Amino acid sequence: MNKNLFIVGSLIFASSMLFSCSNDDNDGPDDPGKDDKVENIDFESATLGSMGYNNQLKYEADGASFNNNYDDQYGSWDGFAYSCLGSDSYSSFDPDQYKVYSSTGDLKKGAGHNSDKFAIGYGSDYTGWPTITFDSAVKIKSLWLNNTAYAYNTIKNGDAFAKKFVKGDWFLLTIEGYDDDSETATPVYAKTFYLADYRAELPVDHYIVSEWTLCDAFVNSDSPVKKLVFKLSSSDVGAYGMNTPSYFALDDVKFEVME
């Protein structure tokens, strides 16, 4: 009897171990070693200046390159800059253009998504758009987005160049994926993310993104890509193009390397 109880107990223990291992396996990829191909770029290795940002860095990490075009003559830039700053207000162009929106007020560090640092994207049809180029084909898993303090406060209050948003207005980020990094390539997909949306009938449904938000529009059936281009558009357009400040904040770019 004792021997039979021992055998039954052993079988129950073995079954419970198989169940636990099965749960662990479901949390990850099916193929052994596939976890090694999943990367997450959190920008923590970006070098920042004494003011808490860097608008001249051509950042590279884990086989991904982030564009940056800095003009020494005018001190202007486009593409990606890097920062650890946050604020719920906007008062001056520098350094406030490098602050992510934070409802907790001014942050001198630690304003990223569960981290210190993050990227600021800025661009236009004229200068070109923030772009990530990959050494190998990848499948994008997810990324985190937020408004900058500059864009948020302009949308909410208006300024000398842009209107305060009213019913019908919107501020949209479109993420285009390309399977070829040439200039003549056409996108294989386009994902959209509203940074502000006042199109709903009821004011209670109007919103401006005001915290780090997961962009999970990417699915397993998406084609692998070698380039992402981030384009901004708005309902507030003037004679010289979009009036809404052409900025967004980016963190934790997660992707799987296919080659």
N, C-alpha and C positions, 0 to 999 in steps of 0.2 A: 504493500500500500504506500509506504513511504517512497519507494522507488518510483511508483506511478505518479505520485504527487510531484516529485522532483522533475520528471519528464514533462508533465503538463506545465509546471511553473516555468521551465526552461523555454517551452514553446511560446508561452505568453510573453516572456521577456524578449525573445527573438522577434516576435511580431511587432512589439512596441518599438523596438529599435529600427525595424524596417519602415514603420510609419514615420518616425522622426526623420530618418534619412530622406524619405520621399518628400516630406515637407521642405527640407533644406534644398533638395534638388529643384523643386518647383519654384523656389525663389530666384534661381539662377538659370543660365543657359543649359541646353541639353547636351551640348558637345563638351567633352573634357577640355579644359584649358581655354575655353571661349571667353571666360572672364578677363583674361589677359588682353583681349582685343577691345575691351570697353574702356574708354577714356573719359575723364571729367575735368574740364579746364575751369579752374576757379580763380585764376589770375593772381594767386597769392605770391607767385614768383616775380610779378611785375615790380620794377624799381620805381618808386615815387620820389618826387622832390620834397624839399623842406615844407612846401605849402600843402602837401598831401595829394598831389596829382602829377601826372606826366602826360603832356600832349605831344611828345616827340618820339615816343617809343614804337618801334616796329616789333611787336610782341610775337614770339613764337613759342609753342609748347605742344608736346605730344603729337608732332606731325601736322600741326595747324599753324597758319600764318595769318595775322590780323593786320590789315593795311593801315598805314598812317602816312599822310602827306603834310609835312610841316613847311611853312614858308618863313624863312629867316627874316626876310625883309619886312614883312607885315606882322609876324608873330601869329599868323593864322594857321589853322589846321583843319583837316577833315579825315574821315575814316574812324579810327578808334583812339581814344585816350583812356587813361587809367587813373583811378581815384580810390580813396577810402572815406570820402566826405559825404555827409548827408545833412539835409535841412528841410524844414517845412515852409521856408520863406525864400524870397529872392530879392536882393537889394542891389547887387553890382555884378557886372558881367564876369569879372575875374575876382575871386575864384568860383562864383556861384554857378557858372555853367558846368562845373565839374561835380556838382552835388546831386546825388540821387534824392528823390523825395522821401522824407522820413517824417512821419506824424509825431515822433518824439522830440522834434526840434533839432538844433545843431548837433552834429556828430563830427568830431575831429578824427575819428577812426572807427573801424568796425561797422561801416554802413553797408557792406556787401550782404549777399544772401547767406546768412549763417556763417559769415566770414568777414575778413577785414576789407578786402579789395574787390573791385568790380571794373567793368569796362563801360565807357560812355561812347555811344555811337552818334556821329554827326555827319551829314552830307546833304547833297542836292543833285538834281539832274545836271547842274552846271559843273560842280566840283567832282562829282562821282559819289558813290554810296559806300558805306561801311561794308567790307567784304572779308570773309574768311576763306582761305584757300587751303586745301588739304593735300598732303603728299600722296596719299592713297585714297581710293574710293571709300566712303564711309556711309553708314546709315545714322542719321540724326535720331537720337532717342528723345531728348527733351532739352529745354533751356529755360532760364528764369528771366523775367522782364519786369521793368518798372519805369515810371516816368522820372524825368529829372525834375529837380525843384524849379528850374527855369520854365520848362514846358507846363508843369502842373499849375503854377501860379499865373501864367499867361492865359491858359485855358479858363481858369476859374475867375480871374479878375480883369483880363485884357491888359494891354499896354499901348505904347505909342505906335506900335507897328501891327499889332494883332488884336482881334476882337475878343471880348468875353463870350464864351460859348453860350448859345441859346438853343432852344428846341430845334432839332434837325441837324445840328453840327456834329462832327466826328473827327477823330485823329487816329489814323490807321498805320500800322506797321505791316508791310508785306515782306515775307521772307522767301526769296526765290532760290531754288536748288538747281544746280547745273551739274551734269555728268561730264562736262568738259570745261577746263578753266580758260579756254580761249576767249578772246573778246567778242567773237561772232557766235558763240554758243547760244542756244535757246533754253529756257528753263524746262526741267522735267516736272516740276511742281511749284506751286506757290501757296504758302501758308499765310493766313491773315490773323492779326491780333489787334483788337481795338484798344488803344491806350486811353481813349476817351470816346464816349458814345452817348449823344443826346438825341438820338433818332426816335426813341420810344414816345408814345403818346403822353404818358404820365411822367411828370418831373421826378417822382420817386424812383423811376427806373433809369434815370440819367446817371452816369458815373464817369469819374476820372480815376484811372488806376493809381492807387496811392500806397502800394506795398509790393514787395517782391511776389510775383505771380507766376506760377508754372505755366509754360506754354507747352501743352501736351498734344498739339495738333499732329505730331509726327506719328506714323503708324508703321507696322512691320512691312506692309505691302509697298511702302514708298521705295522708289528707285534709289540706288546708291548715288551719291553726289561727290564731286570734288571741289565744289565751291558753293558758298552761301552769300547772297547779296541781300542787304537789309535796306528796304526803301520805305520812306515815309510819305504820307499824303494826308491832306486835310480838306475839310469843307471851306476853310478860310483861305481863299486864294485871291491875290491881287495882280496888278499889272506885271510884277516881276516874279511871280510864282507864289509858293505857299507862304503865308504870313505866320502861321504857328511855328514856334521854334523847332527846328528839325533835329531834335535830340531824343535819345532813349537810353536806358540803362540795361546792361546785360550781365548775367553771371551764370556760372555752372552750366557750361555747354557740354552736354553728354552725348557721346557718339560711339558707334561700334566700327572698328576698322575691318574692311571686307577683304583686303589683300595682304 
